[in-house]
Amino acid sequence: MIDIKQIRENPERYKKAALDKRINADVDRLIEVARQISLAKKQLQEIATDKNKTGKSIPKLADGEKAAALAQLADLKKRESQYNGEIKDLCPVFEDLMLQVPQPADADVPLGRDDTENIEIRTEGDIPTFDFEVKDHLQLGVDLGIIDVERGVKLAGTRNYFLKGDGALLHWAVLRYALDLMVERGYCPLTVPLLMKDEAMRGTGYYPGAEEQTYRMERDGLNLVGTAEVPLTAYRMNEILSAEELPLKFVGQSSCFRREAGAAGKDTYGLYRIHQFDKVEQVIICANSEVQSNTHHHEILANAEAVLRGLGLPYRVVNVCTGDLGRGQAKKFDIETWMPSREGYCETHSASKFNDFQARRMNLRYRDPQTQKNLYCHTLNNTVIASPRVLIPVMELCQNRDGSITIPEVLRPYMGGKEVIG
């Protein structure tokens, strides 16, 4: 959420942000509603002053004057009720309009319409060549008996699957490797609840906007999370932290659920875009500092890159353009890993910087020791690893002529020392 004072001072900046991000936000209507609320509150203050003055004068008035004063007091109460009703009606409108306003992108974010206009920053690792006909991950998995999509669909519908035997072990090995790396780097591990209240979804910026992609439990007023970012970031919401606590660095592993409404085409094949997966997520909550935010942004990106380098996977880093940014993101780096069956780099990680956008929504603040004021924190998050999507490049890039898969060396300790799936 944005400070309404900033929107009033520079409305054109937020109109441009909405245009650049291709997000609907009625900034003019917001400012007008804010003005009406402000005027109503001002009237209430004046009425309160008049009521107090009139009430104190009544005992001193003559009988004839008291009747006029009481009538005046009754009129003031009637007007007070009208203005309170006006504010009651306008406040939900104001809140809804405020939730629509996007955060402006950083100055170095490229202008663009969608992910096709993201800008490549660099590539890492060499794309291997094969002297035999390669199989895609689903062919490999079925032939090796480690992926069963058919029975997953039979029991749970489209985009569901079973991982079996070494497939399940490879999945868990990837997650545990990533989690251990993050703990070694000083991040506090948390197990997280998977059902979140709407308040947490709004606080982290998923509502409004992601309702159609979320499995909602209307009967209970809860939502299945699409990422551990939500509980990790909202963990301390509505609290005032001490400056000494910052930065908070969390890592969580969770199952994730997404409806994937509207997705079609080749994304529906295999394990690329599915309804349920597991992810190791990293979150940083830091002081209200652009310098610190930028430093931590590169830190969380480096953590994810370390995992991919450990797995020996070629990838590239892109600076995400304005049209591909979410409502709250000031800047985002995507990591795209090479997937032979998809003949290109495909997204596996997103490192996002929110400045104080999420913290304002969550009322997450800290006490600044210099100013002695409560300031909103800055928040950042990034995927450390998501599986089984990452199994696509692991399986396809590590396959052998005989259809077996060489297990990356860093994962072997998690698989009992096994070197090959065959």
N, C-alpha and C positions, 0 to 999 in steps of 0.2 A: 504494500500500500504506500501511496505517496503522501507527503505532508500537504494538506490543502493550502497552506500558506505559499508553498512553492508553486502550486498550480495557479493560484491567483496572480502571483507575481510574474509568471511567464507561461501563460496558457498556450502560446504558439509552440513552445518546446514539447509539450505533451500531446498536442495535436499531431505534430510531426512524428513523435514516437509511435503513436497509434498507426499513422499512415505507413511508416517504415516497417513496422512489425505486422501490418495487415490485420490489425485488431480493431474491432468496433469500440469506440469510447466517445461519449458525448460530453466533451469538456465544457462547452458553452452551457449546456443544461446543468451540469454539475455546479458550475460557478453561480448560476442563477439560483439554484436550490440552496446553496450555501449562503447566498446573500439573504434569501427569504428567512432562513433559520436565524441568521445573525440579527436581522431586524426584529423578528419575533422575540428573541431573547432580550434585546435592548428594551423593547416595550415592556417585557415582564419585569425588568429591573426598575423601570420608571414606575410601574404599577405598584411594585413592592414598596418603593419609597413613599408613594402617595398613600398607600394603605397604612403604613406605619405612622405617617404623620397624622392622618385622619383619625386613626384609632386612638392615638394619644390625646387628641384634642377633644374627643367626645365627652369625657367626664367633666371637662371645664366649661362646656357649652350650656347655654340656657335651653330650656325644654323645646322651644320653638326651633332653635338652631340644631338641636340633636337630630330631629327628624330629617333635616336636609343632609346632615353629615352621614347618617345611617343609610340614606338613599344613595349617597355618593359612594359609600363603602360597598354597598350591594352592586352598584354598577362596575366598580373596580374589580370585584370578584368575578362578575360575569365576563368582563374583558379578559381577565386572567385565565379563566377557563377556556375561552376561545383561542387565545394564543398558545396555551398548553396543548390544546387539541391540534392546532396547526403544526406545532413542532412534532407532536407524536406522529402525525401523518407524513411529514416531510423527512424525518430522520431515516426511515427505511429506504426511501427513495435516494437520499444522500448516500447511504451506505452502499446500496447497489451500484450507483454510479461511480463511487470511489473504487469499488472492487474491479471495475472494468478498466481503469486507467493503467496503462503499462509503464514500466520503468524505461526511461530513455536508454538506448544502447550507448556504450562507451564510444568515444570519438574514433578509435581505431577499429571498430567493427565495420566490416564491409557492407555496403548497401546492396541488397539483393532481394529477390522475390521468394526463393525457396532453396532447398538443399543443393540444387544444381549450381547455385551461384556462391557456394561456400568457397573460401580461398585456401588452397593447400599451403601450409607453412613449411613442411618438410616430410620426407619419407625416411623410414628406418628399416634396415634389414633387406636382404636380397630375396626376390621372388624366385623360388626354385623352378627348375625345368625337369621334366620327366621323360624318360626314354621308353615309356609304356603308356597305354591308354589309362588315364586316371578315372577313378570312380568318384561320385559325389558321396557326401557323408551318409546319406540314407542308404545308398547301395552298399557301402561298406558296412554300415551298422546292421542291415538285414542279413547280409552274407555271413557276418561274424556272430550273428545272434545276440547283439548287444542293444539294438533299438527295435521296438515293436510299436509302430504307429497304428497298425490295423486294430489291435486290441484296445489301444488307448482311445481310438475313435469309437469303437464298439461300446465302451463303457462310459465315455464322457463327451462324445461328440467331436466335431472337427477341431483340429489344431491341438489335439491331446496325444499323449504318447507314453510308453513305458521305456525306461532305460534298464537294461538287464545285465547281470553279471559284471563283467569288466566295464561295460558302459556306465553302470551306476557307480562303480568304484572310480572310474575316470572323472566323472562328474563331481563326486565328493572330493577327490584329490585336488582338482582345480580350485574348488572353493576353499579348502583347508590351506592350500599353499598360499593363496592370496591373503587369507585371514592372518596366517602366521607372519607373513611379511609385514603387514600393517601393525601388528602388535609389537614386532621387533622395532618398528619405527616410532613407537611411543603412542600409538592410538589406543584409546580405552575401548575394549570390546563390550558390546551390549547385546543381549538378546532382547527382542522387541515384540510388542503385541502387533498382531496382523490386522486387527479390526480397529479402526479409528473413528472417532466422532467427527461430525461435520466441521466442528471448530478447528480441529487439527488440519483438516483438508483445506479449509479456507486460509488458515494461518500460513501454511507452506505454499499457498498460491495455486493449488490444484483445483479449487473451486473459487469462482466459477470458471468453467472451461473444459474440465476433464470429466464431467459427470457421465458422458456417453461412453467413456473408456473404462469406467469404474464399475466393479460389481458392488451394488448397493444393497444393504440389508435394511429395507425400509421398515420392516416390523420392529427392528431394534434400534433404528437410527444410527447405524454403523456402516462402515465402508471397508472392504478388503483393500489393503494397500497395494499399489502398483510398484512401490519401491520402499526400502527401509529409510529413505531420505525423510519421509513424513514423521515417523516416530522419533528418529534420531534428532532431527532439527527441532521438533516440538517438545522434546524431552523436558526442557526447562521453561516452557512458555508461561507467561504471566508471572515471571520471577524477575527480581533485580539481583544481578550477579555482582560479586566483588571484582574489581579490576584484576586482582591477583589470580583469579581463576582462569583468566583468559590467556591464550586461546584454549577453548575446549576442543579436543580432537577425539571424535568417536568413530568406531567402525562397527558395523553390524551385519550379520548374515541373516537373510530371511527368504522365505518364499514370497513371490510377487505374482499379482493377478491382474490381467488386463483383458478387456473385452475385444480389443483390436477392431472396433467398429469401423467399417469402411475400407479396411485393408484388403487387397486383392492381388491377383497375378502371381508372379513367381515367389513373392514373399510368403505365400501360404504353403509352399513346398517344404517338407522336412522340418527342421528345428529352428528356422530363422525367426519366424514371427508366430508365437504360440501364446496360449492363454495363461499358462502357469510356468514359472521358471524360478530359479534361485539366484540370488545376487549378494555379493559382498559390497557394501556401500560405505563410503567415507564422507564425514561431515565435519566442517570446521566452523566454530562460532568464535569470532574475534572482535577486537575493539573497532569502534567506528572510525576507521582509517583507510583511505583509498590505497595508501602505500602497503599497509598490512594485507588488505584484501588481494592486491595484485601479487604480492609475494606468496600468499597461501594458494592462490589460483595456480601458480606454476608448481607449487609443491604437490598438490593433489594430482596434477597432470603427470608429474614425474613418478609418483607412486604407481599409477596405472601403467605407465610405460615400463617400469621396472618389472612388473608382472609379465608383460608381453615379451620383453627381452629374455626373461628367465625361461619362458616357454619356447623361445626361438621363433616367434611369429613375426613376419614382416608386416609393417603397418605404416600409416601416414597420419599426420596431425593436421586438422583444418581449423581455420578461424571461421566460425559460423556466422553467416550473414544475417542481417536484420529480420528478413522475412522468415527465417528458420528459428528465431529466438522465441522463447516463451514470454509470457506477460511480465514476469518478474526478473528475468535474466538481463543483467547489464552486459555480460559477455560470456561466451561459451566456446570451449575447445572441444571438438569431437575427435576421437581416435577411431580410425577405420582400419580394420584388419583385412589382409588379403585372403579371399576365399575363391579357390580355383573354380568351383562349380558355378559361382555367380560372376566369374570373369572380371573381378574388380575388387576394390577396397569397399568394405561394408561396415557400417557403424557398429561398434562394440562398446564404446565408452562416451560419456558426455560429462565434461568438467564445467560446472556452472558457477558464476559469481553473481550474487544477488544484492550486494551492498546492504542497505537496511530495509529492503522491500519486505522480506519475510518477517523480520524482527518487529516491524511496525504492526503487521497483521497479528503477530503472536504476543505483542506487548512484552517482548524479551529485551531487557535493558541491563545496563551495568552502571555502577556508581563510579564516575570519573574522579580520580583523586585530586586532579588539578583544579577543575572547575567546581567540584562538589555537586555536579548535576547528574541526573540520570540520563544516559545516552542510549540510543538504540544500537544493538550489536550489528555486526555484519555477518552474513552467513555464506557458506560455500559448500558444494557437494560434488561428488564424482563417483562413478562406478569404479570399483577396484577390479571386479570381474563379474560377468553374468554368464551363467550356464543353464541350459546347454548350448546357447548360441555360440560361445567360444569353442565348443567342441567341433563346430563345423571346420574352422581352419586347422585345429589340432589334428583332427582325423584326416582331413584331405591333404594337408601338407606333409604329414608324417606317414603316409601310406607307402607300402612297398609293392613290388611287382606281383608278389603272390597273394595280394589282398590283405595282408596283415598290416598292423599299425605299430610303429615304433613309439613307445611311450616317452615323452620328453623326460630328460634326466631328473629335473627338479621334482617331478611327480612320482618317481619310482619309490621313494621312501613311504609314500602314502598308499602304495599299492603292493606292499609286501616285497618290494625289491623287483617286481616283475618288470621286464624290459620291453616285451612285445605282446600285443593282443593279436592272437591268431588262432 
